[in-house]
Amino acid sequence: MNELQEMIRSAQNAMIHIMNLNKDDDVLIVTDIITKSVGDAFYDAAIEYGCSAQLYVLDEKNRPLSEIPIDLNDLVKGKTILINVFKGLKDETPFRLKWVNRNLATKLIRIGHGPGITKSMMIEGPMNIDYEEMILNSNKLIKNFKNAKIVH
């Protein structure tokens, strides 16, 4: 499996197990030139799964952003999943807060927010997880501690 295929698999698993992805979803991926390979992986994962998807690349010449770009505001209408995968500039924190809070307020969209995500995180890091195995291990751990009074 090449790097792109590995990233697509990680993106699709994350969307399925964390975002409850289904084929009726309409997904918007917001990325930038630095993390475009990650954005492309999420886009390809959504399309491969059977969803409709759109990729939006933030314009570097307007960064750091303090406001939500008007065209981005229009693109999110009707979407059921929003994936933010762009470099995490500290000066963009006000923009990110406005963007996430605006979309959370609608209660119509599921949001995956990953500023600062990297290709490495998708291939060998925290995004490359076997979620089913994680659930089994978590349930075992919970069972083992069920009657515990103290844990050191």
C-alpha positions as a Markdown table, in Angstrom:
| # | Residue | x | y | z |
|---|---|---|---|---|
| 1 | Met | 0.0 | 0.0 | 0.0 |
| 2 | Asn | 1.5 | 3.4 | -1.0 |
| 3 | Glu | 1.4 | 6.5 | 1.2 |
| 4 | Leu | -1.7 | 8.0 | -0.4 |
| 5 | Gln | -3.6 | 4.7 | -0.1 |
| 6 | Glu | -2.6 | 4.5 | 3.6 |
| 7 | Met | -3.7 | 8.1 | 4.2 |
| 8 | Ile | -7.1 | 7.4 | 2.4 |
| 9 | Arg | -7.6 | 4.3 | 4.5 |
| 10 | Ser | -6.9 | 6.3 | 7.7 |
| 11 | Ala | -9.1 | 9.2 | 6.7 |
| 12 | Gln | -12.0 | 6.8 | 5.8 |
| 13 | Asn | -11.7 | 4.9 | 9.0 |
| 14 | Ala | -11.7 | 8.1 | 11.0 |
| 15 | Met | -14.8 | 9.4 | 9.2 |
| 16 | Ile | -16.6 | 6.0 | 9.5 |
| 17 | His | -15.8 | 5.4 | 13.2 |
| 18 | Ile | -15.7 | 9.0 | 14.6 |
| 19 | Met | -18.0 | 11.0 | 12.2 |
| 20 | Asn | -20.5 | 8.1 | 11.5 |
| 21 | Leu | -20.0 | 8.6 | 7.8 |
| 22 | Asn | -22.7 | 7.2 | 5.6 |
| 23 | Lys | -23.2 | 7.3 | 1.8 |
| 24 | Asp | -25.8 | 10.1 | 2.0 |
| 25 | Asp | -23.3 | 12.5 | 3.5 |
| 26 | Asp | -22.2 | 15.6 | 1.7 |
| 27 | Val | -18.6 | 16.3 | 2.9 |
| 28 | Leu | -16.7 | 19.6 | 2.8 |
| 29 | Ile | -12.9 | 19.3 | 3.4 |
| 30 | Val | -11.1 | 22.6 | 4.2 |
| 31 | Thr | -7.3 | 22.4 | 3.6 |
| 32 | Asp | -4.4 | 24.5 | 2.6 |
| 33 | Ile | -1.4 | 24.1 | 0.3 |
| 34 | Ile | 0.8 | 22.7 | 3.2 |
| 35 | Thr | -1.6 | 20.0 | 4.2 |
| 36 | Lys | -3.3 | 19.4 | 0.8 |
| 37 | Ser | -2.2 | 15.8 | 0.6 |
| 38 | Val | -4.1 | 15.2 | 3.9 |
| 39 | Gly | -7.1 | 17.1 | 2.5 |
| 40 | Asp | -6.9 | 15.1 | -0.7 |
| 41 | Ala | -6.9 | 11.9 | 1.3 |
| 42 | Phe | -10.1 | 12.9 | 3.1 |
| 43 | Tyr | -11.7 | 13.9 | -0.2 |
| 44 | Asp | -10.7 | 10.7 | -1.9 |
| 45 | Ala | -11.9 | 8.7 | 1.1 |
| 46 | Ala | -15.4 | 10.3 | 1.1 |
| 47 | Ile | -15.7 | 9.8 | -2.7 |
| 48 | Glu | -14.5 | 6.2 | -2.5 |
| 49 | Tyr | -17.1 | 5.5 | 0.2 |
| 50 | Gly | -19.9 | 6.9 | -2.0 |
| 51 | Cys | -20.4 | 10.3 | -0.6 |
| 52 | Ser | -20.5 | 13.6 | -2.4 |
| 53 | Ala | -17.5 | 15.8 | -1.4 |
| 54 | Gln | -15.9 | 19.1 | -2.1 |
| 55 | Leu | -12.4 | 20.3 | -1.4 |
| 56 | Tyr | -11.7 | 23.9 | -0.5 |
| 57 | Val | -8.1 | 25.2 | -0.4 |
| 58 | Leu | -7.5 | 28.2 | 1.8 |
| 59 | Asp | -5.9 | 31.1 | -0.2 |
| 60 | Glu | -2.3 | 31.5 | 1.3 |
| 61 | Lys | -2.1 | 35.2 | 0.3 |
| 62 | Asn | -4.9 | 36.0 | 2.7 |
| 63 | Arg | -3.3 | 34.2 | 5.7 |
| 64 | Pro | -3.3 | 34.4 | 8.6 |
| 65 | Leu | -7.1 | 34.6 | 8.5 |
| 66 | Ser | -9.1 | 36.5 | 11.1 |
| 67 | Glu | -12.5 | 36.2 | 9.4 |
| 68 | Ile | -14.3 | 33.4 | 7.6 |
| 69 | Pro | -13.9 | 33.8 | 3.8 |
| 70 | Ile | -17.3 | 34.6 | 2.2 |
| 71 | Asp | -17.0 | 31.9 | -0.4 |
| 72 | Leu | -16.2 | 29.3 | 2.3 |
| 73 | Asn | -19.4 | 30.4 | 4.2 |
| 74 | Asp | -21.4 | 29.7 | 1.1 |
| 75 | Leu | -19.8 | 26.3 | 0.5 |
| 76 | Val | -20.7 | 24.8 | 3.9 |
| 77 | Lys | -24.5 | 25.2 | 3.3 |
| 78 | Gly | -26.1 | 21.8 | 3.1 |
| 79 | Lys | -23.0 | 19.9 | 4.1 |
| 80 | Thr | -23.4 | 17.1 | 6.7 |
| 81 | Ile | -19.7 | 16.7 | 7.5 |
| 82 | Leu | -17.0 | 19.3 | 7.7 |
| 83 | Ile | -13.3 | 18.3 | 7.9 |
| 84 | Asn | -10.8 | 21.0 | 8.7 |
| 85 | Val | -7.2 | 19.9 | 7.9 |
| 86 | Phe | -4.9 | 22.9 | 7.6 |
| 87 | Lys | -1.7 | 24.1 | 9.2 |
| 88 | Gly | -2.4 | 25.4 | 12.7 |
| 89 | Leu | -1.3 | 29.1 | 12.7 |
| 90 | Lys | -1.6 | 30.6 | 16.2 |
| 91 | Asp | -2.7 | 33.9 | 14.6 |
| 92 | Glu | -5.7 | 32.1 | 13.1 |
| 93 | Thr | -7.2 | 31.0 | 16.4 |
| 94 | Pro | -9.9 | 33.7 | 16.2 |
| 95 | Phe | -10.9 | 32.5 | 12.7 |
| 96 | Arg | -10.9 | 28.9 | 13.7 |
| 97 | Leu | -13.1 | 29.6 | 16.7 |
| 98 | Lys | -15.6 | 31.6 | 14.6 |
| 99 | Trp | -15.6 | 28.9 | 11.9 |
| 100 | Val | -16.1 | 26.0 | 14.2 |
| 101 | Asn | -18.7 | 27.7 | 16.5 |
| 102 | Arg | -20.7 | 29.0 | 13.5 |
| 103 | Asn | -21.0 | 25.5 | 12.2 |
| 104 | Leu | -21.6 | 23.9 | 15.6 |
| 105 | Ala | -24.4 | 26.3 | 16.2 |
| 106 | Thr | -26.4 | 24.9 | 13.2 |
| 107 | Lys | -26.5 | 21.5 | 14.9 |
| 108 | Leu | -26.8 | 20.1 | 11.3 |
| 109 | Ile | -23.1 | 19.3 | 10.7 |
| 110 | Arg | -20.6 | 16.9 | 12.2 |
| 111 | Ile | -17.1 | 18.5 | 12.4 |
| 112 | Gly | -13.7 | 17.0 | 12.4 |
| 113 | His | -11.2 | 19.7 | 13.3 |
| 114 | Gly | -7.5 | 19.0 | 12.8 |
| 115 | Pro | -5.4 | 22.1 | 12.5 |
| 116 | Gly | -1.7 | 21.1 | 12.4 |
| 117 | Ile | -2.4 | 17.6 | 11.1 |
| 118 | Thr | 0.4 | 16.1 | 9.1 |
| 119 | Lys | 1.0 | 13.4 | 6.6 |
| 120 | Ser | 3.0 | 11.5 | 9.2 |
| 121 | Met | 0.0 | 11.5 | 11.6 |
| 122 | Met | -2.1 | 9.9 | 8.9 |
| 123 | Ile | 0.4 | 7.2 | 8.0 |
| 124 | Glu | 2.1 | 6.2 | 11.2 |
| 125 | Gly | 0.6 | 8.3 | 13.9 |
| 126 | Pro | -2.6 | 8.8 | 15.8 |
| 127 | Met | -4.9 | 8.8 | 12.7 |
| 128 | Asn | -3.7 | 5.3 | 11.6 |
| 129 | Ile | -5.8 | 3.3 | 14.2 |
| 130 | Asp | -7.6 | 0.1 | 14.1 |
| 131 | Tyr | -10.8 | 1.5 | 15.7 |
| 132 | Glu | -12.4 | -1.9 | 16.2 |
| 133 | Glu | -9.4 | -3.3 | 18.1 |
| 134 | Met | -9.3 | -0.1 | 20.1 |
| 135 | Ile | -12.9 | -0.6 | 21.2 |
| 136 | Leu | -12.2 | -4.2 | 22.1 |
| 137 | Asn | -9.2 | -3.3 | 24.2 |
| 138 | Ser | -11.1 | -0.4 | 25.9 |
| 139 | Asn | -14.0 | -2.7 | 26.8 |
| 140 | Lys | -11.5 | -5.2 | 28.3 |
| 141 | Leu | -9.8 | -2.5 | 30.3 |
| 142 | Ile | -13.2 | -1.2 | 31.6 |
| 143 | Lys | -14.2 | -4.8 | 32.5 |
| 144 | Asn | -10.9 | -5.3 | 34.4 |
| 145 | Phe | -11.4 | -2.2 | 36.5 |
| 146 | Lys | -15.2 | -2.7 | 37.1 |
| 147 | Asn | -14.8 | -3.6 | 40.8 |
| 148 | Ala | -11.6 | -1.7 | 41.4 |
| 149 | Lys | -11.5 | 0.6 | 44.4 |
| 150 | Ile | -8.0 | 2.1 | 43.8 |
| 151 | Val | -5.9 | 2.3 | 40.7 |
| 152 | His | -2.2 | 3.1 | 41.0 |
